[in-house]
């Protein structure tokens, strides 16, 4: 029998619990602390190690444990909290959270953690900065919409040009990074798949091509979820997943259903069958993602045929 492990992460500490064995420890969230953690866990019959996403403070632990050969999974805080409530654990402390995560690791099979490559982590930083610049551009445009003073309008126009210039510069840098990754460029054969979606998938979805179509759709949050009870058949809907990917995928799907023949026919067939436009668009998002996942799997198999 194997035992699940839960790790609650903060900036300074890692609280660890092994399910059923009632083993607990606390180590520093530092290179030295991670070495102690790996040593403490080795030699035990361990199953999954579940770590809650904590704004990036969890990445070092995920990488260290994955490199040490442990089966690691990362869950979002909402999912972990819902599990805690479902099991009757309403109180919340670091030690209790680690215990809940260990229980979760014991009973729930979860998608394994896929470490991002160095170029993907660099791209993720660019992607985060790009989002900040987009917000700046939007704010300056909003100010221009209601500012009537001539001097203030000129100042806002200069600021808008400055933000737009920085946005253009970061887009150019991201394009250069993507050129060095031919496996990503191969996905651009689908109309609607542009540099923004490619960069988002590369930096936010390292699992692309490594999971089944159903699994990748569920991970992103575009898989239809049943809402049935007895003889009642409720409307399917989507929930959870990675919203930052969905937002970009949505815009790409809007273009794809206009210019990509297969997706256009798919979308139109759904509409002709009486599906609402929003439902058909989400279905097109899912189909587009599944196609990209299959293409990436083919690329990975070509580059690494033995994997």
N, C-alpha and C positions, 0 to 999 in steps of 0.2 A: 504493500500500500504506500502511496505517496501522499505528501502533505502540502497543502497550499500555504503560500507565504504572502503576507500583506505588508506593504511598506508605506507609511505615511510620511510625506516629504514636506519639509519647510526649508527656508533659506539656510538655516544653521544645522538642523538635525534630521536624521532618518530614524523613525520609530518602526521597529520590525516585530512581527508576530508570526509564529508558525502554528497553523491551525491544529487543534487536537493535542499536539505535544505541549501546548501552553508554554512554549519557549519565547522569550521576549528579550530584546536588547535595544539600545539606543547608541547610535554612532554619529559622529560629525559628518555633515554633508560636505566632505572635502576628499581629496585624493587619498589621504591617509585613512580617513574613516571608511571609504569605499573598499580599500584593501582589507581592513579589519572585517567588514561585512562579508566580503567574498570568502574569507577564511572561516568565518563563523558559520556560514551556510554550507560550506563544502563538507562532504562526508555524510550528510543526511539524505534520507529518501524523499526528495522534494519534487513536487509537481510544478504547477504554475507559480510564478512570482508576479503579483499584481501591484502596480504602482499607480497612484492617482496623479493625473496631470495637475501641475502646480505652477503654471506660468513660466515654464522652462527650467525651474529648479530641479526637476526630476530627470532631465536628460542625461546628466553625468552618471546617475545611478543606473538608468536603463542601459546605457552603453557599456558600463563596467560589468554588469551582470550578464548581458548578452554575450559580451566577449568571453566571459568566464564559462559560457556554455549553459546557462540557465534559460528556461523557457519563460520569457518575460512578456507581460501584456500591460498596456497603458489604458486606463479607463478615465472618462471625464468625471468631474465631481458630481454632476447631476445623477449619473448612473450609479455611482457609489452611494450617494445619499439615498436614492430611491431604494436600493438594496437594503441599506441599514434600516429604513423605516419598515420595509416589508418583513424584516426579521425581528422587528420589535425594539430595535436599538435606537432610541430617540436622543439619548445623551450624546455629546460630542466632545471628545478630547483627542489628543494625538494618539494616545495608547489605544483608545477605543476604536478610532478610525483604522488603525493598523490591524486590529482584531477583526473588524468588519471586512476589510480588504482580504485578509487571509481566508475568511469564510467564503467570500466571493471566489477566490482562487480555487478553493476546494470543490465547489459545486457547479461553477459556470465555465464551460470552455469558451475562451476569448481569442480574438485574432492576435497572433503573435506580433511583437514589436519588430518593426523593420528599420534598422538604423539608416539614417540618411548619409549619403556619401558627402565628402567635404565640399564638392561643388554645389550640391543641393543645399547645404547649410549656408553657404555663401549666398546663393540665390534667394534663400528665405529671408536673409537680412535685407537684400535689395527689395524684395517684395514687400516687406514691412515698411521700409522707407517710402516706397512708391505709394502705398496706401496713405501714409501721412501727407505726402505731397498732393495727392488727389483731394484730400480733405481741405488742404490749404487753398487750392485752386477753387474749389466749390465755395468756400467761405468768402473769398475775394469777389467772386461773381455775385454772390448774394448781397454783399455790401454795395456793389455797383448798381444793383437794381433799385435801391432806395436812396442813395446819397445824391443830393442835389447841389451841394456846395461845389463850385468849380475846382477849387484847390484840392479838396478832399477827393474828388473824382479822379483828378490827375494822379494823386498819390496812390489811390487804390488801383488804378490802371497800371502804374509802374510795378506795384507789388504783384499784380496778377501776371504780368509779363515775366517777372522774376521767378514766380512759382512754376509757370509753364515752362520756362527755360530749364529749371532744375528737373522737372518731370521728363522733359525730352532727353536730358543727359542721362538720367537713370534708365530710361527705356533703351537708349543706345547701349549702355553697359550691359544690361540684361540680355539684349540681343546678341552681343558678343559672347557672353557666357553660354548661351544656348547653341551658338554655332559650333562650339567645341563638343557638343553632345549630339552626334548624328542620330542616335536612337530616338531622341525627342523630335528632331526635325522631321523624321519619317512620318510622324503623326499629322503633319500639316497637309497631307494629301486629301484630307477631309475638309470640304468647304465649311467655314465657320470656325475652324480651329486656328486661332491666331497666336501671336507671341504671348499675350496676356494669359490665355488659358494654358498654354504650354508651360509658362513659368510657374503658374499656380499649381499645376499637377506635379511638376518636377520638385517644387519646394514643399508642398503641403501633402502630397500623396505618394510617398516613396513605395507604397505597397502596389502601385499600378503595375499590372503585368504579372504579379506574383500571387494573386488571389483569383478565385473564380468570378465570373460575371455577377452572380447573385451576391457574393460576399463583398465585392467592391462597391456595388450599388447600395448595399446596406450600410457599409462603412461611411459612405459619403452622405447617406440619408435620402436617397431617391428611390428606394425599394418600397413598393406598396405594402402597407401593413393592414391586416384584416381587422375588422371591427364587428364580429359576429357574436351572437348569443342565442342558443336554441334555434328556432326557425328564422330568427331575424338575421338578415344579411345587411350589415351596415356599409357605408361608403368607405372604400379604401383610402388611406391617406399616408403621407410621409411625415416622419418625426425624427428628431435627433440628428446624428451625423455631423459632418463638418460643414457648417454653414458658409464659411469663407470660400470653400470650393464651389458650393451650390450657386452662390451669387454669380460667379464668373461663368460657370457651366450654363446657367440660364441664358445669359446674353449670347453665348456661342450657339446654343440650341435655337434661339430665335433666328439667327442667320442661317444655320444649317437647314431648318425646315423651309427656307426659301430657295436655297441654292444647291443643296446636296440632294440629288434625286432620290436615293433610298429613304432618307429621313423625311423628305417632303411627301413622298407617297405614304409613308407610315403615318405621319401626322394627319394627312388628308383622309386616310381610311378611318382613323379614329373619329374624326369630326363627322364623317358621313354616317358613322354608326351611332351618332348622338352624344358622343363624349363632349364635355365642356372644354372650351379652349384651354383653360388652365390645366385641366387633367391631361389633355393631349400634349401640352408643352412639357409637363413633368415626365410623361412617358417618353417623349423625344429626348429629354435630358438623360434619362436612364439608358435608352438605346445608344445614344452617342457615347456615354461613358463606357458601356459594355464593349462597343466597337473599339474604342481607344485602348481599353484594357487588353483586348485580344491582339491588337496590333503591337502593343508594347510587349506582350508575352512572346510574340513571334520575333521581335527584335532582340529580346533578351536570350532567346533560344539560339538565335543566329550568332550573337556575340559570345555566348557561353553555352555551347551545345551540350556539355557534360553536366551542367547544373540541373 
